[in-house]
Amino acid sequence: MNPDVQQPARPDPTVVLLHGAFADASSWNEVIALLQQRGRTAVAPPPDDGEVLGAVESGVPAPTTPAR
C-alpha cells in the first residue's frame, strides 16, 4: 500500500447477537448496553430463525458481525 494514499474509513460493524436454544433475545440486554456504551451498534433478533436473521441483517448498517 502506498502510505501517501489515504484509505477510505471503514464503518464499524453492527454486532448481531444470537441466543441459544433455552434463552431469548433479552439474555443479551446487558451485553448490548455495554457495547452501546462503547459506541457500537448491537441488535439481538427475537428467534434464532434464518428468515428473521436475514431481515434483521438487511435492516442494519453493513458490515455485520454475528455473535453467538
Backbone as CSV, one residue per row, in Angstrom:
resi,resn,N_x,N_y,N_z,CA_x,CA_y,CA_z,C_x,C_y,C_z
1,MET,0.825,-1.180,0.000,0.000,0.000,0.000,0.867,1.240,0.000
2,ASN,0.437,2.205,-0.710,1.125,3.477,-0.770,0.732,4.303,0.455
3,PRO,1.691,4.679,1.322,1.355,5.432,2.535,0.839,6.837,2.248
4,ASP,1.056,7.339,1.028,0.593,8.677,0.676,-0.878,8.691,0.265
5,VAL,-1.437,7.508,0.014,-2.836,7.420,-0.403,-3.679,7.123,0.831
6,GLN,-4.621,8.026,1.110,-5.471,7.832,2.280,-6.545,6.785,1.965
7,GLN,-6.650,5.804,2.839,-7.628,4.750,2.664,-8.990,5.233,3.176
8,PRO,-10.086,4.819,2.516,-11.411,5.228,2.990,-11.691,4.629,4.364
9,ALA,-12.398,5.378,5.176,-12.761,4.899,6.517,-13.745,3.741,6.388
10,ARG,-13.511,2.715,7.187,-14.427,1.569,7.195,-15.400,1.755,8.344
11,PRO,-16.688,1.547,8.094,-17.657,1.693,9.182,-17.475,0.580,10.214
12,ASP,-17.788,0.889,11.458,-17.765,-0.147,12.491,-18.868,-1.152,12.180
13,PRO,-18.610,-2.421,12.450,-19.656,-3.421,12.184,-20.801,-3.312,13.176
14,THR,-21.969,-3.743,12.754,-23.115,-3.903,13.646,-23.014,-5.302,14.211
15,VAL,-23.041,-5.423,15.527,-22.941,-6.723,16.178,-24.346,-7.313,16.280
16,VAL,-24.539,-8.487,15.676,-25.829,-9.189,15.721,-25.666,-10.347,16.697
17,LEU,-26.349,-10.274,17.844,-26.223,-11.269,18.906,-27.350,-12.294,18.789
18,LEU,-26.972,-13.559,18.721,-27.940,-14.647,18.551,-27.978,-15.493,19.818
19,HIS,-29.176,-15.765,20.288,-29.313,-16.553,21.516,-29.357,-18.039,21.203
20,GLY,-29.181,-18.848,22.229,-29.187,-20.300,22.070,-30.570,-20.890,22.283
21,ALA,-30.614,-22.196,22.412,-31.874,-22.937,22.455,-32.757,-22.606,23.654
22,PHE,-32.180,-22.404,24.812,-33.004,-22.222,26.003,-32.913,-20.809,26.550
23,ALA,-32.852,-19.841,25.649,-32.782,-18.433,26.041,-33.573,-17.619,25.024
24,ASP,-33.756,-16.349,25.317,-34.371,-15.466,24.329,-33.471,-14.245,24.157
25,ALA,-33.877,-13.347,23.302,-33.037,-12.203,22.963,-32.736,-11.323,24.169
26,SER,-33.599,-11.328,25.171,-33.367,-10.473,26.348,-32.123,-10.891,27.123
27,SER,-31.632,-12.103,26.898,-30.413,-12.542,27.586,-29.197,-11.711,27.164
28,TRP,-29.313,-10.960,26.070,-28.212,-10.121,25.586,-28.323,-8.675,26.051
29,ASN,-29.337,-8.321,26.843,-29.559,-6.916,27.215,-28.335,-6.256,27.839
30,GLU,-27.673,-6.920,28.770,-26.500,-6.320,29.425,-25.340,-6.155,28.446
31,VAL,-25.168,-7.131,27.577,-24.089,-7.061,26.577,-24.368,-5.916,25.606
32,ILE,-25.607,-5.784,25.167,-25.969,-4.696,24.250,-25.691,-3.349,24.907
33,ALA,-26.066,-3.210,26.179,-25.821,-1.951,26.891,-24.328,-1.634,26.949
34,LEU,-23.500,-2.633,27.245,-22.050,-2.424,27.298,-21.490,-2.020,25.933
35,LEU,-21.943,-2.693,24.878,-21.474,-2.364,23.527,-21.893,-0.947,23.147
36,GLN,-23.137,-0.581,23.474,-23.614,0.763,23.148,-22.842,1.829,23.914
37,GLN,-22.460,1.542,25.164,-21.643,2.482,25.935,-20.304,2.719,25.252
38,ARG,-19.835,1.734,24.511,-18.563,1.849,23.803,-18.738,2.344,22.370
39,GLY,-19.944,2.804,22.044,-20.191,3.383,20.731,-20.481,2.387,19.629
40,ARG,-20.746,1.152,19.968,-21.046,0.118,18.973,-22.552,-0.003,18.772
41,THR,-22.930,-0.465,17.594,-24.325,-0.786,17.317,-24.493,-2.284,17.510
42,ALA,-25.504,-2.670,18.298,-25.732,-4.089,18.569,-27.228,-4.365,18.567
43,VAL,-27.598,-5.503,17.993,-29.005,-5.932,17.972,-29.080,-7.409,18.324
44,ALA,-30.231,-7.818,18.867,-30.488,-9.229,19.177,-31.880,-9.562,18.656
45,PRO,-31.971,-10.238,17.514,-33.287,-10.580,16.968,-33.996,-11.588,17.860
46,PRO,-35.332,-11.564,17.891,-36.082,-12.436,18.799,-35.791,-13.934,18.630
47,PRO,-36.282,-14.599,17.594,-35.993,-16.034,17.484,-34.714,-16.288,16.693
48,ASP,-34.111,-17.446,16.922,-32.923,-17.838,16.156,-33.418,-18.490,14.872
49,ASP,-33.852,-17.664,13.952,-34.526,-18.117,12.737,-33.840,-17.454,11.548
50,GLY,-33.452,-18.242,10.572,-32.738,-17.710,9.418,-33.482,-16.608,8.694
51,GLU,-34.800,-16.740,8.570,-35.588,-15.729,7.871,-35.574,-14.414,8.649
52,VAL,-35.751,-14.495,9.953,-35.731,-13.294,10.780,-34.335,-12.685,10.783
53,LEU,-33.310,-13.531,10.909,-31.934,-13.032,10.911,-31.628,-12.297,9.610
54,GLY,-32.049,-12.852,8.490,-31.832,-12.185,7.200,-32.500,-10.824,7.150
55,ALA,-33.718,-10.746,7.687,-34.430,-9.467,7.714,-33.727,-8.475,8.621
56,VAL,-33.243,-8.936,9.765,-32.527,-8.049,10.687,-31.249,-7.559,10.034
57,GLU,-30.473,-8.465,9.445,-29.206,-8.071,8.832,-29.412,-7.122,7.661
58,SER,-30.512,-7.279,6.925,-30.742,-6.378,5.797,-31.155,-4.992,6.271
59,GLY,-31.616,-4.879,7.527,-32.051,-3.587,8.043,-31.024,-2.863,8.890
60,VAL,-29.845,-3.440,9.070,-28.815,-2.780,9.876,-27.676,-2.348,8.975
61,PRO,-26.951,-1.314,9.392,-25.831,-0.855,8.573,-24.770,-1.939,8.410
62,ALA,-24.213,-2.043,7.241,-23.149,-3.017,6.973,-21.834,-2.481,7.474
63,PRO,-20.871,-3.251,7.751,-20.921,-4.714,7.810,-21.517,-5.186,9.124
64,THR,-21.944,-6.446,9.167,-22.471,-7.028,10.395,-21.492,-8.061,10.909
65,THR,-21.530,-8.267,12.216,-20.695,-9.281,12.863,-21.596,-10.155,13.719
66,PRO,-22.015,-11.321,13.220,-22.856,-12.192,14.037,-22.055,-12.781,15.196
67,ALA,-22.672,-12.894,16.351,-22.021,-13.481,17.533,-22.998,-14.387,18.238
68,ARG,-22.530,-15.530,18.695,-23.377,-16.464,19.445,-22.775,-16.684,20.805
